[in-house]
């Protein structure tokens, strides 16, 4: 069992013919069941061609109809990425993973409103992961995104993080001490994004093959606090929490566009305090995440 994706998931790559899309699609094909999982690419100008033996279609709708794919991953450059997400949403895919960094906030705002309107009118719900995220992986089954496959190991610990690098850090620590991962999810650090910590924590809570979770956040925004409060009332599994940016001064943006302290409650200290109140085992030292989790099992 896993959350969101598994060895039977069928994936479309939007932007497959670009340099980044080619590189990462090939790496994902080489990982675990990737050869069977990556079934289509999209590029209107190259429909009918093949790349890495993957057929290229003119649109997401065509790709879905021909292959039965339910998930897409997007490597389209920033100017066209929001339109690429919308194309996948219009095709009623179950999950869209957008790796692209630097999408204009206004584009994402418009997209979010269009997605909400579609749902309100009774259209199918598409989950969005990202943008500006590393993707997600279910070890030994499938990886969709840019994370290094070799550090992952099958197991029963969930990882969710706003930071790509810290996702890999938590995963590597767990693997090193003999604990594998059920799934690892990078939700991205943009101010307007799809799945939040709370959504992924709910999925891990419902997953019978996840025993505990490492939740990694950053300064800026209310998401980690919202997730922690939900966990206090609902989470049945132990959680280790870490917030990046303890030393960041107010008003200073740190790395991600969403990592900006605007009020008192979105500093690292405030978030760590809320997580602790809600029953998380928190650490201020990112090198301790794996060991701390092991001590809770």
C-alpha positions in Angstrom: 0.0 0.0 0.0 1.1 3.6 -0.6 -0.4 7.0 -0.9 -1.4 8.5 -4.3 0.7 6.3 -6.5 1.9 2.7 -6.8 3.5 0.2 -9.2 0.2 0.1 -11.3 0.0 3.9 -11.8 0.1 5.1 -15.4 1.8 8.4 -16.0 1.9 11.0 -18.8 4.9 13.4 -19.0 4.0 16.9 -20.2 7.1 18.6 -21.5 8.7 15.2 -22.3 10.7 16.5 -25.3 12.5 19.3 -23.4 15.9 18.8 -21.8 14.6 18.5 -18.2 11.6 16.4 -19.1 13.7 14.0 -21.1 16.4 13.6 -18.4 14.0 12.9 -15.6 11.5 10.7 -17.5 14.4 8.5 -18.4 15.6 8.3 -14.8 12.0 7.5 -13.6 11.7 4.8 -16.3 14.9 3.2 -14.9 13.5 3.1 -11.4 11.6 0.0 -10.2 8.5 -0.4 -12.4 9.0 2.8 -14.3 9.2 1.1 -17.7 5.5 0.0 -17.3 4.4 3.2 -15.5 5.5 5.9 -17.9 3.1 5.4 -20.9 2.7 8.7 -22.7 4.2 12.1 -23.5 2.6 15.3 -24.7 3.9 17.7 -27.3 1.4 19.0 -29.9 4.2 19.5 -32.5 5.6 16.0 -32.1 2.5 13.9 -31.9 3.0 10.5 -33.4 6.7 10.3 -32.6 8.2 8.3 -29.8 10.9 9.0 -27.2 12.4 6.3 -24.9 9.8 4.1 -26.7 7.1 6.3 -25.1 4.4 7.5 -27.6 3.9 11.3 -27.9 0.4 12.7 -28.2 -1.0 16.0 -29.2 -2.9 16.6 -25.9 -3.4 15.2 -22.4 -6.9 14.2 -23.4 -5.6 12.1 -26.3 -2.9 10.5 -24.1 -5.4 9.6 -21.4 -7.8 8.1 -23.9 -5.2 6.0 -25.6 -3.2 4.8 -22.6 -5.6 4.9 -19.6 -3.1 7.2 -17.7 -4.5 8.8 -14.5 -1.5 10.9 -13.5 0.7 13.5 -15.2 4.0 15.1 -14.4 4.9 18.5 -15.7 8.3 19.8 -16.8 6.9 22.7 -18.9 8.7 26.1 -18.6 7.2 28.6 -16.2 5.3 30.7 -18.8 3.3 27.7 -20.0 3.2 25.6 -16.9 -0.2 26.8 -15.4 -1.8 26.1 -18.8 -0.3 22.7 -18.8 -1.7 22.0 -15.3 -5.2 23.2 -16.5 -5.0 20.9 -19.5 -4.5 17.9 -17.2 -7.3 19.1 -14.9 -9.7 19.5 -17.9 -8.8 16.0 -18.9 -10.0 14.8 -15.5 -6.7 13.2 -14.4 -6.7 12.1 -10.8 -3.3 13.6 -9.9 -1.1 16.3 -11.5 2.5 16.7 -10.3 4.1 20.0 -11.3 7.9 20.2 -10.9 8.3 23.6 -12.6 9.7 26.4 -10.5 9.1 30.1 -11.1 5.4 30.0 -12.2 4.0 33.6 -11.8 1.8 33.8 -8.7 -0.9 35.4 -10.7 -1.0 32.4 -13.1 -1.4 30.1 -10.1 -4.1 32.3 -8.6 -6.1 32.1 -11.8 -5.6 28.4 -12.0 -6.7 27.8 -8.4 -9.9 29.7 -9.1 -10.6 27.8 -12.3 -10.0 24.5 -10.5 -12.4 25.5 -7.7 -15.1 26.6 -10.2 -14.8 23.3 -12.1 -15.4 21.4 -8.8 -18.2 23.7 -7.7 -20.0 22.9 -11.0 -19.7 19.2 -10.3 -16.6 18.5 -12.4 -14.2 15.8 -11.4 -11.6 16.6 -8.7 -8.0 16.6 -9.7 -5.3 16.6 -7.0 -2.4 18.9 -7.7 1.1 18.4 -6.2 3.4 21.4 -6.5 4.4 23.5 -8.3 8.0 23.9 -7.5 8.2 20.5 -5.9 10.5 17.4 -6.3 7.5 15.0 -6.8 6.7 11.9 -4.9 7.9 8.3 -4.7 6.7 4.9 -3.4 10.1 3.1 -2.9 10.7 0.0 -5.0 7.5 0.7 -7.0 7.5 4.1 -8.8 9.1 7.5 -8.6 7.5 10.5 -10.3 9.8 13.5 -10.1 13.4 14.5 -9.6 14.4 12.8 -6.3 17.4 10.5 -6.3 15.9 7.0 -6.3 18.9 5.2 -4.8 18.5 6.7 -1.3 15.0 5.3 -0.9 14.1 2.0 0.7 10.8 0.3 1.1 9.4 0.6 4.6 6.7 2.0 6.8 7.6 5.6 7.5 5.9 8.5 5.6 7.8 11.7 4.8 6.2 15.0 3.8 8.1 18.2 3.2 7.9 21.6 1.6 11.7 21.4 0.9 13.0 19.0 -1.7 16.5 18.8 -0.2 15.1 18.2 3.3 12.9 15.4 1.9 16.0 13.7 0.6 17.8 14.3 4.0 15.0 12.7 6.0 14.8 9.8 3.6 18.5 9.2 3.6 18.6 9.2 7.5 15.7 6.7 7.7 17.4 4.4 5.1 20.7 4.6 7.0 19.2 3.4 10.3 17.3 0.6 8.6 13.8 2.2 8.4 12.3 2.5 4.9 9.6 4.7 3.6 6.0 3.9 2.6 5.9 7.1 0.4 7.8 10.4 0.4 6.0 13.5 -0.8 7.5 16.9 -1.6 4.7 19.4 -1.7 6.8 22.4 -2.9 7.5 25.8 -1.5 5.4 28.2 -3.5 2.8 30.5 -1.9 0.0 29.0 -4.0 0.2 25.3 -4.4 -1.9 22.2 -4.4 -1.8 19.5 -1.7 -0.9 20.9 1.7 0.7 19.2 4.7 -2.8 18.5 6.1 -3.9 16.6 3.0 -0.8 14.4 3.0 -1.0 13.8 6.8 -4.6 12.6 6.3 -3.5 10.2 3.6 -0.7 8.8 5.8 -3.1 8.5 8.7 -5.5 6.4 6.5 -2.7 4.2 5.1 -2.5 0.9 7.0 1.1 0.5 5.9 2.4 3.7 7.3 3.4 3.5 11.0 4.8 7.0 11.6 5.6 10.2 9.8 8.3 12.9 9.5 6.7 16.2 8.7 9.0 19.0 7.5 8.0 22.6 7.1 9.4 26.1 6.6 8.8 29.6 7.9 5.9 31.5 6.2 2.2 30.7 5.9 -0.2 28.8 8.2 0.0 25.3 6.6 2.1 23.5 9.2 0.1 24.9 12.1 -3.2 23.8 10.4 -1.8 20.3 9.9 -0.6 20.1 13.4 -4.0 21.0 14.8 -5.7 18.5 12.6 -3.2 15.8 13.8 -3.8 16.7 17.5 -7.5 15.6 17.0 -7.1 12.9 14.4 -3.6 11.4 13.9 -3.2 7.9 15.3 0.5 7.7 14.5 3.6 9.3 16.0 5.0 12.3 14.1 8.4 14.0 14.1 8.3 17.6 13.2 11.0 20.0 11.9 10.8 23.6 10.6 13.5 25.1 8.5 14.4 28.8 9.1 14.9 29.1 12.8 17.5 31.8 12.3 15.6 33.7 9.5 14.9 37.3 10.4 11.3 38.6 9.8 10.7 40.0 6.3 13.5 38.0 4.8 12.5 35.5 2.2 14.3 32.2 2.6 14.8 30.1 -0.6 11.2 29.4 -1.5 8.7 32.1 -2.6 6.4 30.9 0.2 9.1 31.0 2.9 8.5 34.6 4.1 7.6 35.6 7.6 4.7 38.0 7.5 3.2 37.8 11.0 4.1 36.4 14.4 2.6 32.9 13.9 4.6 31.9 10.9 8.1 32.0 12.4 9.9 28.7 12.9 9.7 29.1 16.7 5.9 29.7 16.6 5.3 26.7 14.3 7.6 24.4 16.4 5.7 25.5 19.6 2.3 24.7 18.0 3.6 21.3 16.7 4.9 20.5 20.2 1.5 21.4 21.8 -0.2 19.2 19.3 1.8 16.1 20.3 4.6 16.1 17.7 8.1 15.2 18.7 10.0 18.2 17.4 13.7 18.9 16.7 15.6 22.0 15.8 18.4 19.9 14.4 17.7 18.4 10.9 20.4 15.7 11.4 18.3 14.2 14.2 15.0 13.5 12.3 15.7 9.8 11.6 17.0 9.0 15.1 14.2 10.8 16.8 11.6 8.9 14.8 13.2 5.6 15.6 13.0 6.4 19.3 9.2 6.8 18.9 8.6 3.3 17.4 
